[in-house]
Amino acid sequence: MPFNLVVQLLATAAEATFFIMSKYQKGSFHETVVMMTSNDDVILSVNDFPFNTTLSLAPLISYWEDKVKNDPGCNAERIKELTELLRSKSELIGHIEDTSIIDKYIDTVDLLMEDIFPVALWENDLKAVSVPFKFESFYASPKLEELRLVDGGNYAKKLNLDPKTLLFRLTLQAYTIILTKFYNANFKIDEPFVFVIEDKFTGLARHYKVDVDLKFMQVEARGPIKPLTAQEINFLINRYNDLDLWMQVLPPDNFEFSGFAIYDFTDVTMEQTISSLRFDLLDRDSVSTDEGFLDLQQKLRVLFGLPGIQLGFASYPNLREFDTSYARRLWNGLILTQECNLKIEDLKQSIYEPVIRKGHTIVVEDLNALPNPTCIEQQLMDAGLRNLIIAPLQYEGRTIGLMELASPIPGELNALSTIRLKEILPLFALAMNRSLDELRSRIQSIIKEKYTAIHPIVEWRFTQAAINLLEKIEHNTSSEIEPIVFRDIYPLYGSSDVRSSATERNKAIQGDLLDQLVLAKEVVLAAKDNLKLTILDELLYRIDQFSQKILQELSSGDEAAILDFLRKDIESLFEHFTRKAPAAQHAIQAYQSAIKNQYKAVYNKRRAYEESLYMINETISSFLDREEEKAQQIFPHYFEKYKTDGLEYNIYIGASLLSNGDFEPMYLRNMRLWQLMLTCEIGRRISTLRANLKLPLEITQLLLVHSEPISIRYRLDEKKFDVDGANNIRYEIIKKRIDKANIRFSDERLTQPGKIAIVYTQQKEAEEYERYLDFLRSEGYVQGEIEHLDVEDLQGVQGLKALRFAISLKKELRHNIDAGDELLSIAQSASLN
């Protein structure tokens, strides 16, 4: 029966299930858009594999016969003897219902299996053959039989899958084979099976991935093949979770599988464990909670194959700001614990000192063999530990913590163990740095709220003002502090703004609300099966009304109104539905699972937006801080930045900012060129970062050139610097209004992704920056032509012009910033004074 599907795209999820809202019409199976939700439910009403499968060696016999015809180098006489031998065993020809026949003719089967199980690899291979789509093997290598991977049943548990999911995957795999053979459809599921078993010696989990070879399996039709158009096949594929529908269109009774499958197992314990560690360490609680710590320790035991090793890690104890009980929440070490009373001095002369002072990795074969153990080593031995590895956790070249692995057995961990340890140290360092950043962020937020941070470059002037005030007080004169004003300084302004951030945020809110409304609708629809209440129809109507409204436009009060409706009118009924409408239980669980977070609402798309925005801001901010700190060492300057949906910053440079007043114009030109190169590097890094963002946001970048010196005054009421004087106000007005400006006589926004706009007012400024851009083109930062643009008139601002150019994204440049080349040094070498 042909259909026409009209759907709407609501959302995507990493492991999404297609859920279709359709309006059926006669005509075709053409689908315009497919809606995807995060619901993983499958539709499969059968409890057993629906296809008929039988064991047959016929494909293997055909293989040997074809080998005689097509392989001139084979032993034809031997193969002829082999096939004649097989044909003399009538029970091995045709379908084999009883696998015990294989044991009866095991010598003959051994000969047949020689190409599948090479003699040279027989003892070490992890290989088996079985009936199609079943994991019970009838022939396996000795090592695999010893592991009992495909023996003893309970395969869903070994695969860490529930039985229904396993049945679904096997059934879907069967249908992909049918589509490939009979309909030439390019549809393949590449999701390997991974068995998890307990090592009989260590008791630890071992992971084995199975590669399935189906070249000795055949599928035959039991009658005429039902014709399907490409649209009809696509219609099925888009509903891959609805296998009941597949079974209606292509009944399993119409097909039969025969032959056998080859299972080739590979030990992937290390890969799986590292992947699991990587996933766990993304969790904020992985290094700061007992549960997260114990889970990490168990995975490391699996990784090293040592059930008795103990894990420890702690933030770098030499950081004075973390020498508090609050900061010691990140101390979960063997010695450095949250309750310990150790000081830095206690670690001197101990095995920890080379790690902390020099960043070395230490391997101690046997603590008991140390000639002069300190109290630190004695504590470890008192805890029953003898063998130890201590390694530094390093992030961006800095040691931020240390990691320990210890064993009660001397020599169990050795220098070779550090090879595997090096693979996971960066993961632990990244997690540790994130936790430290969170602590610093909390501390900084307190400082910003309770205190006023004064930039080091102008601290001398505040000190001078404080001293002058004290002298006045001593002489009983005015107790008013003198104004702090810096005159004749040059401003540099830059911004990196996330493009259409408000629109993207609204889309995320809209998508989450729609997802939650869909889940709520599923609950009410399920409840209607048992409760024939008109009020439920009214609830469905309101859900649809809300959905239609926010599809058209998301207003400021919609989010609060919808959540209020869901919580008061829908969620409040869950308890009643559970008692009176059992059919709704599954839908209620799906709804509650989706809102199981601190917001008590579906938050998938907003989380993706927030995490992507955070990664962009952190990438820009960390790089800017790193390079700005280096620039301070070349020539001191005042620097401040602001994070919004992106980042903007001010730099002030000039003689009055410095206590010695030493300033030359070439420092300003050098700083401008450095700023331009810095902005190019930020654009390149965000372009690379986009591939790793859950939501591929873009940034636009702008620089404002102002050649005339200005004055800035410290505002005591606002606790910050601001421009001083009416003549300088225009500069501030331009800063606030330029980011949304268009090109004159055009609707095109001045700032564009992948480009940098340089706004100026004087022709000499354009000429100066054109020289810089010519130099940057030689460095590989600039591509394409330089655009000379007029900026539209803004309120209170006219006559602005701009240069705009595209940033080159090629990987190789003349200089490699990450390899040690300094931006400011490159700028100094430009000889553009």
N, C-alpha and C positions, 0 to 999 in steps of 0.2 A: 504494500500500500504506500504510494508516494506521499511525501509531506513537503511542506515549505516551512523552514524554521526561521523565526524572527527572534533574535535574542539580544541581550544587551550586556556589554562587557562591564563587569563590576570590579573585578580584582584578580590578581594573580597571587599564587602562593608557591613556595619552593617545591612542595610535593602536593600538587593540586589535583582535585578530582573534578571532572567536568560535571556541572549541574545545569541542566537546560530548562529555561523557561520558554516554552514554545507556543506558537499559535499555528495550528496545523491547517494547511490549505492544500488543495489538489494542485499538482503541477510538477514539482521537482523536489529533490532532497537538498537543494542548494541552501547553504547556511551562510548568512552574512557575517555574524559575529558569534563567538562562543563565550558564554559566561563561565567563570571559574570561581569556586569558593574553596575555602580551606577545609571543607568537610571531606574526610577520607573514606566515608562509608562506601561499600560496594554493594551491588545488587546481585545476589546469587542465591537462589532458593534451594539448590540441591545440596546434599551433604556429602556426596561422593563424586569422584572424578566422573564426568558424564560420558566420556568417550570409551568405546570398547578398545582395549589394548591387549595384544597377545605377543608372546615371545616367539621369535622366529629367527633361525639362522640362515634363511634363504638369502638375505642381502649379503651376508658374509660369503656364502657360496658363490654368488654372482661376482663378488669382488675378486675372488681367486680366479674365477674363469675369465674375467675381463683382464686380469693381470697377465695371463698367458697370451692374450691377443695383443695387448698394448705395451707390454714391457719386455723387450727383446732380451734383456739381461737376466730375466728370472729363470729359475730352474723349472722348466716346463714339465719335465718328466715327474719331478717330485710333486708338483701341483696337481698333475693328472692323477697320480696315485692318491693324493689327498682327497680330491673330489670324488674319486671312485670309492675310496674308503668311506667317505661321508654318505654317499648315496646307498651304500650297503647297510647303513644304519637307518632304517626307515623311520624310526622314532625321532630322529634329529631333523627330518625333512618335514616341511610344512609347519603348522602352528604347534607349539609345545605348551600344553596346558599345565603340565606338572614339571616344575624345575628340577625335581629329583632325577629326571632323566639325564640331566647334565652330569651329575655325579656318576651315573651309571656308565657313561661313555666319556669320562673325564680325559682319558688319554687322547681320544680323537679331538675333543674340544681344545685341549692344550695345543695340538698342532694347528688347529684352525686359528687360534688366537695369537700366533707367533708375531704377526705384524703389529697387532694392537699392544701386545705385551712383549717387547723385545727381551730376549734372554739376558742381555747384559745389564738391563735396568730392572729386572724382575724383583730383586730383593729390596730395592730402594724406592721404586715407584709407589705412588699413592693413587692407584687406579682400579676401577671396577667397571663391570658392565651389568646392566639391569634391564628389566622390562620397561618399555617406554613410559615415562611420567611416573615412575615409581622408584623409590630409593632402596628397595630390597635388592641387593646384588645376588646374582647367581654365579659370579666368577670374579675374583678380586685378587690383587697382589697380597702377599703375606703381611706386609707392613700395614696395609689398610685394614686387613682383617684384624690385626692386633689392636688397632685404634678403635675398631667397632663403630666407625663413622656411619656406615650404611648397614647396620645390623642392630637388632634389638628394638626397632620401632621408635615411636615417640619422636618423629622427625621434626614436627613443628617446634617442639621445645628445643631441639638441637639447633634449629635454624633461628631461634629467638623470634618466632612468628606464631600468631594464633592460628589454629587449624583452618579457619575460614579464609584468612589471608593467603595461606599456603595453597589451598584449593583454588582460590581466585587466580593466583599467579600461574599455576600449572594449566588451568583451563584457558586463560588468556594466551599462554604460550602455544597451546595446541591450535587455537584459532589463528594465530599469526602464521603458523606453518600452512594451514589450510588456505589462507588468503594468498600466501606466496605461491603455492603450487597451482591452485586452480583459478586464481584471479590476478596473478602477476602484480600483487599489491606490495608496495615497498613499505612494510610495517614490521618493525623489529623492536622487541623489548630487551634492552641491554641492562638488566639488573641482576647481578650474580647472586647465587645462593652462598651464604657463608655459614658453615657449621661451627658451633662453639661447644667444645667438650672439656672435661676436666682432665688435666694431666694426671695419670695414675701415680707418678712419682712425686710431683710437687704439689698436687692439688689445685694448681692454678689453671685459669682458663687458657685454652689454645683455640686459635681461629684458623679455619681451613676454608679457602674459597674453592668452589667446584666449577670447572669449565665443562660444559656439556657438549659432547660431539654427537650429532644425530645423523651422521652420514650412513649409518647402518639401520636407519629407521625409515619406514615407508608409511604414507597415508594414502588410502584408497577410498574412492567414493562408492557407496552402496546403491548406485542408481544414477540417474541423470543429474548433472550439476545445475543447480539453480542459477540462472544468469543474474548478475548484479552490475549496475552501472557504477562508474567512478564516484558519482555523487552519493549513491546508496552506500558504497563502501566507506566513504568519508563520513557519512552519517553515523555509521557504526563506530568508526574509530573515535569520533568525538564523544562517544558514549562508552568508552572502554570500561568504565566501572559498572555498566548495566549489562552483565552477562546474561541475564534472563532475556533481554532483548536480542542478544546475539543468538541465543539458543532457539528463539522463535524464528529468526530469519534463516539460520543455518543449524537445523536440528542435529544434535550429536549423533543420533542414530543413523544419519546419512553418511557417516565417515567411520573408518576403522584404521587404527594405527598398529603396525606390526614391525617386527625386527627387534632391535635393542639399542640402548643408549650407552655411550661410554662416558664415565665420570672420571675426570682427572683432577685430583685435589692438590692444592698448593697451600703450604703453611704461610698465612699472612698475619700471624700474631703480631709481629712487630709493626707492620703497616697499620693494622686496625687499631692497635693500642696507641700509636702516635697520633693517629687521626682522632681517636677518642679523647686523648689528652688535649689536643688542640681545641676541640670543641668545648671541653670542660673548662679550660683556662680562659675561654671567652666570657665565662660566667663571672660576674663581679664577686660572687661569694666563694669562688674556688680556693682562694688563698687566705680568706679571712674567717671561715667558719670551720668548726670541727668536722661536720659532715663532708664538706668539700675536701678538706685535708685528707681524711681517711680514704675517700674515693681515689684521690690522686695517688696515695701511697699504695693502694691495692693495684692500680694500673701499672705503677713502676715495678712492683713485684712481678707482674705478668711480663712486662717488657724485658726485664733482666733474667726472668726464669728463676728467681730466688724468693721463696715464700717467706723467709725470715728477715728480709732487710727492712730497715726503718728509714723514713723520710724526715727531713727537717729543712726548713728555710726561714730566713729572717731578713728584714730590711737591713741595710748597711748601718751597723751600730755606731759609725763615726759621724753620722749626721746629727748634729746637736739638737736640731729642732724636733727630732724623733726620740730623744732620750727622755721620754715620758711614758707613764703607764697607758695613756690614751693611744699613743703611736705604737706601743708594743703589741697592739692588736695584730700587727703583721709579724710578730715574732712567734713562730711555731717551730723553733729549732730544737735540736737535741740538748743544747746548752742555753742558747738565747731564747728563753721562754717568756711568756707574759708575766710570770710570777717571779722570775729570777731577780737577784739583786746585784748582778754583775755590773762592773764599770769597765770602761775601755782599758784601764790599767791592768785589769785582771787577765786580759787576753795577751798581754805582752809575753814574749818568749814561749807562747803556746803554739800549737799547730795551726791555730786560726790566724796568727799574725801575718804570715806571708799572703794569705788570701785577702785579708783586709787591707794591708799596706801596699801590696804589689800586684794584686789581682791574679795570683798564681793558683793553679789547681793542686791540691795536696792529696796524695794517696798514702794511707797508713796501713801497712799489711797487718801489723799486730801491735796494738797499743801497749800490750804487756811487755813488749820488747824495747820500748823507749828507755834510754838510759836514765834520764832525769825528768820524769813526768811532772808537769805543773798540776795545780789543783784542778785545772780544766780537764786534762787528760784523766785525772783520777776520778772526776765526776762521771766521765763517760764509761770508765771501767766499772765503777760502782753500779752503773745502770745495766751492766751485763754486756756492753759493747766491746768488741776487740778490733774490728776491721772498719775502716772509715775512708770515705772520699769527701772532700770539701771543695766546692767549686764556686767561683764568683759568678754572680748574675750581673751581666753588663748590658747596658742600654745606651746606644749612641756613644759608645766609647767610655762611658762612665760606669764604675762599679756601684750598683744600687742595692745589692744584697748578696746573700750567699745561700747555697743549697748544699745539703748534706745527705749522703746515703751511708748507712751504717749496718753492720752485720755482727752477730755474736760469734761468728766463725772466722778465725784468722785466715786471711788470703782469699776469702770468697769473692771480694771485690778487689780488682787489681787495675793496673794501668790500662789494660785492654778494655776494661769497663768504661773508661772515659771516652772511648770512641763513640759508643752508643749514647753516652751522657751528653756529648756535644750536640747531638741532634735535637735534644729536647730543652737544653739550657735556654735558647732564645725564646721558647714558648713561656717558660717560667719567668724569664726576665721581663717579657712583655706584660704578663699578668701582674708581676710585682710593681712595674712602673705605673700601670693603670691604678693600682691600689694606692701607691704613693701620691699620684696626681690627685686622687680623690681627697686624700688627707690634706695635701697642700691647698687644694681648692677650698676646703672647709676652713682651713686656717686663714687663707687670704680673704675669704668672705667676712670672717670675723674682724680681721684687720681693717678692711675697707669700711665695714659698718661702724666700728668703734674708734678707729684711729684714722689719721691722715697720712698716707704714704707720700714721702717727699723724695723726688728724684735726686740721686746722688750728685748730679752735676750742679744743682742749685742749692745743695744743702749748706754750702759755705755762706750763701746770702741769708738764709734763715738763721744760721748761727750768729752771723753778724748782727742781724736785726734783734735777736734775743739778747745779745750782749749789750747792745745800745739801750734796749728797754730796761735791763737791769741797772745800767748806769743812771738812767733817768730816775728810776725808782729810788736809788740811793741818794740822789740829789733832790728828792722830793719835787721833781718836775713832772711833766705829763706822763701818765701811765699808758698812753695809747701807743700801740706798736706802729712803727713806721710802715708805710706802704712798700710792698716789694714789687718793683717794676723793672723789667728788662727792656731796654730801648735798642733800636737799630739792630734787630735780629731778623734773620731771613727764614720764612716758613717753607716747609715742604709738606705737602699733603698727598695722601694716597688712599685709595679705597679698593677693596675687593668685595664685590657685592654678589650674593647669590641671586641669579636671574629668576624673576617671577616667584620669589619665595612665598609671598602671600597667597598667590594662586596655587602653588604646589601644596601649601599647608591646608588650604581649603579643600583641595582634591583629596588629600589624605583623610581629613575629617569626614568628608562626604562618603568616601569609600568604606570607612569603618562603620559609619552609621547605617549605610545600606546593607552591609554584611550582617549587622546585628538585627536589623529589621527582617531580613530574610530568615535568620535563625528563629526569631520570634514567630514569624508566620508559620514556619514548620511546626512549632509547638502547638499553636492554635489549631492548625489543620489536623494534626494528629489527635488532639483532644476531641475534635468534632466527631471522630469515629465512634466515641463512646458517649459523648454528651451532646445531645441534640438541642442546643440552646441558641436562641436567636442572638443573644448578646455576643456570642462568639463571632457571628457574621459581622456584627458591628465593629468588633475589634479588628477583624481582617480588613474591613473597609478603612478604618483609621490607619492601619499599617500601610495599606496601599496609598492612602492620601499623603502620609508623611513621605513615603518613597518617591512618589511623583513630584512632590514639592521640592525636595532637595536635589532631585535629578535636574530640575530646571534651574534652580538657584539656591545656594546655601546662604541663608540670612544669619545675622549675628545671633539671634535667639533660638535658631532651629536646634542646635546641639543640645542645649539645656532642656528645651521642650520635649524633644524626642526621648532623651534619657529619663526625664521625669515620667513620661508616659509609659516607657518600658518598665521602669521600676515599680511604679504604683499600680499600673493596670495589667501588666503581663506577668512580671516576676512574682508578684504577690499571689498569683493563682497557681504557682507551681506545686505547692504542697497539696492543694485540692486536686489538681490534675493527677498527681502521683497516686492519690487514693482512689479517685473515681474514673480515671482514664489511663489504664496501664499502657495503652498504645502510645501515649505521649512521653513515656519515660525516656526513651532513647533520644528524642528530640530535645527534651529538657536537659539531659546530660550533655548533649552537644552544645547547647546554649551556655550552660554553666561553665563548661570547659573553655569556651571561647572568651568568657569574661573573667576568667580566673587570673586576675592581676590586680595591682594596686588601684587601678582606675575603675574597676568593676564594670568595664565596658570593653567591647572589641577595640583593640588598639594596635592592630598589625601594621596598617599603613602609616599611621602617625609615628609609630616606633621606627619604621623604615625611614620616614622623613627626618625625624629627630636624630637618628643615628648617622644618617648621611650628612646632615647639616653639621653635626658635631665633628665628624671626621674631616670635613672641609675646613671648618674653623680651626680645629686643632692642627691640621697640616700647615695652614697658613701661619697660624700664631707661633707654632714651635719653630718653623723655619725663619720667620721674621725675627723672633727673639734671638735665635742663634746667630744670625748674621748681624743683627743690630748690636749685640754684645761685642762682636769682633770689631764693628765700626767704631764703637766707643773707645777702643784702645788706640785707634788711629787718630781720631779727633773727637773730643767730647762734645756731646750735643744733648739737648733735651728731647726725650721721646715719650710719647703716650699713645696708647691704642685703645680702641673700643670694639667690643664684640657685639654685633647685632645679628642680622641674618647675613653674615659675612663679617668683614673686619675693615675698620678704617683707622688711620693713625696720623698723628702730627709729629713733625720733627722741626725743632727750632735750633738754629745755629748762628753764632755771632759772638763778638768779643765780650759783650756785657754779661753773657752767661758764665764766663770764666773768671776765676779769681785773679788770674794773671793778665787777662785781656789780650792774649796772643791769638790773633786771627788774621788770615789772609783770604782774599776772594777765591783763590784756587781751591781752598777747602770746600767752599760752597759748590763750585763746579764739579769737584770730585764727588761730593755727596749726591748731587743731582744725577750724575752718571751711575753711581752705585744704586740709587733708588730705582732708576730705570731698568738696570740689569736685574735687580731684586724682583721687580714686578714681572719681568719676563720669566724668571725662574719659578715664581709662584704660579703663573699661568701654565707652565709646562708640568709642574708637579700635580696640579689639580686635574689636568687632562689625563695624566697617568692614573691618578687616584679614581677617576670616574668608573673605570672597569670594575672596581672593588666595592662600589657603593650599591646599596640596596635600591636606592633611588638615584639615577644618574643626573644629579643637579649640575648646573653650569654656573660659572661666575663671569662677571664683567669687571673690568678694571679701569681705573681712571687716576690720572695724576693732574694736580693743579699747580701751575707755575706762577709764581708771584715774585717779581724781581725787586720791587721796592721794599725796603726794610720796614718792619712794623714794631710795635711795642706790645708786650703782654704784661698783665697785672694779675697778681694772685688775689682771688676773691675770697675773703675770709668767711663770708656767709656760705659760699658754695664749696669751699675747700678745694679750689682748682684754679688753674690759670685760664685767663680769657684775654682776647685782644683788647687793647686800651686805646681810647681816642676815637673820635668820629671818623677820622680819615681811614682808620683801619677796619671799621665795621663792614665796609664793602667786601673785604676779603672773606669775612665770616658768612655774609649773605650768599656769596658765590658758592662757598663750600656746601651750604645747606640745600641749595637749589639745583646744582649742576648735575647731580646723579640721575635725575629723571628727564633731563633736557633732550630735545630732538634736534636733528640737523635742520638748519633754517630752510623754510619752504618745503618741508618734508615731514612725513609721519614716522620716519625712521629714527629710532632711539640712537643717541650718540654712542652710548656704551653697548658693545656687542660681545658675545662669547668668543673667545679665541683671539680677541684684539685688545689693544691698549689705546685709550684716548688720552691725549695730552692737551689740556685746556690752557690757553694763554691769552694775553691781551696785547702784547707788544711784538712787533716784527723781530726785534733782536732776540726775543725768547725763542721764536720759531727757528731762527737761524742757528742758535746755540744747540737746540735739541735735534735739528737735522744733522749736525755734525756728530752728535752722540749716536743717532740712529745709523749713520753711515758706518761708524765704528762697530756697532752691535751687529750690523749685517755681516761684517767681516768675521765676527765671532760666531755667527750662525744663529743668532737669536731672532733675526728679522727675515720675513719672507714677503714677497709681493711688493707692490708699490705703496709709497706713503701717500695717504689721503690728506688733502688740505681742505678743511671744512669750516663753514660758518655755523655758529651755534645760534639757535633761535633766541629771540629776546625773552629774557625772564623778568619777572616782577622786580623792578629796581635795578636790573642788570642788563646792559646792552653792549653789543660790540665784541662779544667773546668769539674766539676762534679756536680751532683744534687741529692737531695732527692725530692721525689714527693709522695704526699699522697692525698687521697680523703677526702673531708669535709663531716662530718656527717650532714644530713639534718633533723634528728629526732627533733620533736618539744620540747621535754623535755630534758633539760640539768641539770647538778648539780646546776648550778648557772643561775639566770635569770637577764641578763644585763638590760633589760627594766624595771624590777621591783626594780632596785636600786643597784644590785651587781656591783662592780667596777672591770673592767678588770685589772687595775694595782694592785688593792688590792689582787685579786686572784693570780696574778703573784708573788706578794711579799710573799704570803703564801706558795708558792711552795717549799721553802727550797731547792733551787737548787744552792745555792751559791758555 
